[in-house]
Amino acid sequence: MGAVMALLVSALVPTCYLAPVEAPITKPFVAPACDYCPGHRGLEYSTVAGVTVRAAAAGVVTFAGVVVDSRYIVVRHADGISATYGDLATSTLRRGDDVAAGSVIGTATSRLYFGLRRDDLYLDPADFLGAVSRRPRLVPSSGVRPRPAALGPETCPARIFGAETERSRR
């Protein structure tokens, strides 16, 4: 890839985000068919009540409050994407607070909602979460316990063209 193309890609494609918690995803993103149609506009994690929720990336808090008995924090990142953390049990953040990547957002209830938006366009957060891969290796066939595989580079599906596709709808 040429230098100009690489620069263009890096300007258009966001960096990878950190997962807000280490927990299983119980409800994936489901793009709605229209602006007002049903869907699930984020990821839902099954968490242990009180688990620490961390910022996916650095940014500024644009909303901190309770909506219909659920506590929400919204953080706007430098790349123009806003992250929404919902179903929080606690948070001390207020509108205007600066947040560093990996810093504490609050604590979760027994579940956590995590969504991403660019303006009014909802994005599938799974496309933007980085994952550490393990390098492929040979495993002994003698039954001897193999040593752990070395960690490979962090990968991020958003680095592939088209992360904001038809899966991402308003």
Secondary structure, DSSP 8 states (H G I E B T S, - for coil): --HHHHHHHHHHS---B--SSSS-EEE--B--SSTTS--B-SEEEE--TT-EEE-SS-EEEEEEEEETTEEEEEEEETTSEEEEEEEEEE----TT-EE-TT-EEEEEEEEEEEEEEETTEEE-GGGTB-EEEE------SSS-------EEEEE-GGGSTTSSSTTS--
